[in-house]
Structures are given as structure tokens and as C-alpha cells.
Amino acid sequence: MSDDEFTVTSDPAAVDVDAVHAYLRTSYWAEDVPRDVVVRAIANSIPFSVLHGQRQVAFARVITDRATFAYLSDVYVLEAYRGRGLARRLMDAVMGHPDLQGLRRFSLTTRDAAGLYRRYGFTPLATPARHMEIFRPGMYRQDLGSRTGT
């Protein structure tokens, strides 16, 4: 999907890994994530990029088996580009992707964009008591020390 100013694509080759890493490592959900982790995450997901010319200005990725389940992750729009409808264009591309049709479950977590996701049919968990997780906040900060030898 493209217009004169912005291009939305799910082509993995279009992802500016350095730009995505730069954003994610300062995000509240992936603080200090190592670049090699971002590279692996993108390689094992369907990545979605919004490009302004060649500049990566928004990103999302979907972790999926392409048959029954998907998880939307790492969604962002650079602050200077917010308010231009790019989050909606990004979500239109995600929800319209042929490999993400007919899934039984599509989930995500968010602390500040529930209104955006509601427009696409996302709701709070139907059975929250059935959902479990292993959650390791600060994991990348701890891992950073072992990667640098400190």
C-alpha cells in the first residue's frame, strides 16, 4: 500500500533494523533490547513498515503460525509522524494481510492504544483467568551485562 508520501509494506527487506532497534531499545516494553534479539524477532515474524521515502517512521510485527494464532507486537509510530493516520494505515495492512485471515485468536497487549485496537475488533480477554504468562521485566538490562562481559 502506498501513496505519494508514505509506503506501508510487509516486505522484510524494507525494514530498517537499526531504526527499529533504536526505537525499541528506548520503549517501555523492550527497554535495552539487544540488536541481535530484534533481528531474530523480525526474522521470525511478519514485519510491517511505514516508510516516508526511505525513512522507517512506523513499525509493527506479527508473531504467528499463519493458521490459528497471531500476536501483534512492537507497534510504534515515531512521535514526529503521529496524528497523520499512520497507525490506522499500519493496522489496515496488518489486518488485511493474507496470512492473517481466518485466525481463531489474534491477541496483543497495550497500555496506551486500546482505542486504536478496538476499531479492529480487539477486546479485553474473554477469559482472563485462563491466560498465563512468564513475564520477565528488565530482562534485557540484566542480559546486557552478560553480553558485554560486565
N, C-alpha and C positions, 0 to 999 in steps of 0.2 A: 504494500500500500504506500502510495507516495503522493505528494502534492509539490508545488513549486518550492516550498521551503523545507519541509520535513519528510523523511522517509521512515517508514516503520517496516522492519524486516525480522524474520526468524532465521536468517542465514547465519550460521555460526561464524563464518568467515568475516562477517561485518562487525562483530563485537570488538571493541577496543578494550582489551583485557586490562591494560594499565589504567584507563579511565574508570572502568567498573571497580577495579581493586581500590583505586584512590577514594572512591565514594564509599564503598562498603567498609573499608577499614576504619572509617570515622562514624559509621552508622550505629545506632543504639542496638541493633540486633546482631551485628557481626564485627563489633569493635576489635581492631587489631588482627583481623583475619589475615593469615599469610597469603601471599600472592599465589603460591602453588596450590593452596586449597581452593581459591577462586577459579583457577584454571581447571582443576578437576571437576568442580561443581558445574561449571559451564559445559564442559565436555560430556557430562552425564545428565544433561537436562536439555530442554528445548529453550534456547535463549531468544529473547525478543529485544531488539534495539530500536530506539528512536534516534535518528541521525539528523543533525542540522548541517547540511553539507557533509563533511567527513567527521564532524564532532559528535561524539556519543553524548546525548543530553538526557536520555532516559533509558531504563533497562528493567527487565523482569525475566525470570526464568521459571520454567515449569518442570518439576520432577515428576515423572510419570512412567507407567508401564504401557501407556498408549492403548489400553484396553478397558481397564476398570477404575483406575485411580489416578489422580493428579494432585499435586501440592504446588501452589503458587508461592514463589519466594523472591526475595531480594528486589522488590519493586521500588523504583525511585524515579523522580524527575528532578533534575538539577534546579535549585532554587530560582535561578535567573530565568528559567523557562516555565515556571509554574504559572497557572492562570491562562494558559493558551489551549486548553483542551487536550494536552498531550497524554495525560493519564487515561483519559477516555479512549483516545486513539490506540494507546498501548493495550488497554483491556479489550477493545474491539478485536484487535489482532489475536490476542490470547484466546478469547472465547470463540473466535471464528476459525482457529487453526484446525485443519482436517484431522490431525492426530489426537485432538482433544474433544471429539464429538462422541456422544453416547456413553460417557463415563458414568459409572454408578456413584462415585464420590469425587468431589473436587473441593479441596479444603485450603485454608490459609490461616495465618494468624496476623493480626494487626492491632496496633494501639491507637492509630490516629486516622485511619482512612475507611472506616466501616461504611460510611455513606457512599463512597465510590463503589465499593464491592457489592452493596445491597442492590444497586442498579443492575447488576449482572446476575442476581439471583442468590447470592451468598447470604446465609442467615446464621445466627448463633447455632452452636451444636444442638442437634435434636436430642441426643442422649449423652450429655457431657460426662456422666458417671461411668460410661463405658470406655471413654478415651483415656489413655495413659501415655506417659512420655518419660523419657530420660532427658532432663534439662540440665545443662552444664554452663550456666552464665560465667563469663570471664574465661572460658576455656582457651581462647586464643591468646590472651595475655599470659596465661600460665605456660602455654605451648611455646610462646615466643622465646622464653628463657632457654628452653631446651634446644631450640633451633639455633640460637646464637651462641650456645656454649656457656651461658652465664649461670 
